[in-house]
Amino acid sequence: MRLPRPRHATVVAYLALFAATSGTAVAATALKNGDSLIARHSLSGNRLHTNTVTGAQVRESSLGTVPRAVSAATAATAATAHALVPMTWHPFTLLNGWKSYVTIHPPAWAVDAQGTVHLRGSLDRPSGASDVFADVPSAIATPTTIYVTADMVDATTGRIDIVPGFGFEVQESDNDLDATAFTSLDGITYSLK
């Protein structure tokens, strides 16, 4: 059986289809991306994919400061400045027979840049003496009484009442001898604000 000969229009259609499909395949294999078609440094920013520009392509001197970065940098500088300023420690003038316990630091107070009072050191008192170990200096006085927890002898916990116009008063937990043996001021803080 003999096949009929294709007509002219069919041959032209097949040739056109072959040319179209092979041309696309050649173009697709030759160009993996558009880099070879586009001259370097010729695109505007709105033609770039998100997150494709890195610091290597950016001239930092051409950038302005981000508004929030200015306030963050100012805050960081201020925090660093406060952190570098050492606190000035003032020794307590001990009253009623209270004395400094054998520690690295004698009983003292200081105020940091944020207005927080810090106490340090430890002390003890003779038996039967008043519970008040020092007056409250005006620089660290508050308008109302403040109650803070304090460590005492044998890992017991007591309280120090900071009473404006009266003094620092030690309140023992259960045993009246706790403060006599040892009262720690280390780590006690309170705010003046």
LINTA-V244687 format. One record per residue. SS is DSSP state (a for helix, b for strand, c for the rest). PHI is phi in degrees with one decimal (999 if undefined). Layout:
[[SS:PHI] [SS:PHI]]
//
This chain:
[[c:999] [c:-106.6] [c:-77.8] [c:-69.9] [c:-74.7] [c:-67.0] [c:-78.8] [a:-60.4] [a:-62.3] [a:-68.8] [a:-63.1] [a:-63.0] [a:-63.9] [a:-64.8] [a:-63.7] [a:-64.3] [a:-63.7] [a:-62.4] [a:-64.5] [a:-66.3] [a:-72.9] [a:-72.5] [a:-65.5] [a:-65.8] [a:-64.4] [a:-64.6] [a:-64.2] [a:-66.9] [a:-79.7] [a:-76.4] [c:-117.0] [c:-79.6] [c:-146.9] [a:-86.1] [a:-59.2] [a:-76.7] [c:-90.8] [c:-110.7] [c:-69.5] [c:-59.9] [c:60.4] [c:-110.1] [c:-96.5] [c:-83.9] [a:-59.2] [a:-76.2] [a:-101.4] [c:-97.8] [c:-71.2] [c:-59.8] [c:61.9] [c:-102.3] [c:-97.5] [c:-113.1] [a:-59.8] [a:-64.8] [a:-92.7] [c:-107.6] [c:-87.9] [a:-57.6] [a:-65.1] [a:-85.4] [c:-91.8] [c:-88.1] [c:-87.8] [c:-68.3] [a:-52.4] [a:-70.3] [a:-67.3] [a:-62.5] [a:-68.0] [a:-66.6] [a:-65.8] [a:-64.0] [a:-64.3] [a:-65.6] [a:-64.1] [a:-64.0] [a:-63.8] [a:-65.4] [a:-62.2] [a:-67.1] [a:-67.3] [a:-84.3] [c:-83.6] [c:-71.4] [c:-76.9] [c:-95.4] [c:-91.8] [b:-116.8] [b:-69.8] [c:-72.9] [c:-89.5] [c:-75.9] [c:-117.0] [c:55.7] [c:83.8] [c:-65.1] [b:-140.3] [b:-67.8] [c:-80.1] [c:-68.4] [c:-142.4] [c:-67.9] [c:-116.6] [c:-74.1] [c:-57.7] [b:-155.1] [b:-134.6] [b:-152.4] [b:-121.3] [c:-86.5] [c:-65.3] [c:-91.3] [c:84.6] [b:-98.8] [b:-86.8] [b:-118.4] [b:-112.9] [b:-152.7] [c:95.2] [b:-147.8] [b:-152.1] [b:-144.3] [c:-140.3] [c:-72.7] [c:-60.3] [c:86.1] [c:-75.4] [c:-61.1] [c:-75.5] [b:-85.5] [b:-100.1] [b:-162.7] [c:-73.3] [c:-90.4] [c:-60.6] [a:-60.5] [a:-66.7] [a:-124.0] [c:-80.9] [c:-117.5] [c:-69.1] [c:-127.8] [c:-69.2] [b:-117.3] [b:-113.8] [b:-127.7] [b:-81.0] [b:-135.3] [b:-81.7] [b:-128.9] [a:-58.5] [a:55.6] [a:60.4] [c:-84.3] [b:-117.6] [b:-126.6] [b:-141.4] [b:-115.0] [b:-96.7] [b:-102.9] [b:-107.9] [c:-58.2] [c:77.1] [c:-121.6] [b:146.8] [b:-88.6] [b:-115.0] [b:-90.0] [b:-115.7] [c:-73.2] [c:-74.4] [c:-113.5] [c:-107.2] [c:-64.7] [c:-89.3] [a:-56.5] [a:-69.1] [a:-61.2] [a:-80.6] [c:-171.6] [b:-135.5] [b:-98.7] [c:-103.5] [c:-60.4] [c:83.7] [c:-80.3] [b:-138.0] [b:-155.4] [b:-95.8] [c:-85.9] [c:-92.1]]
//
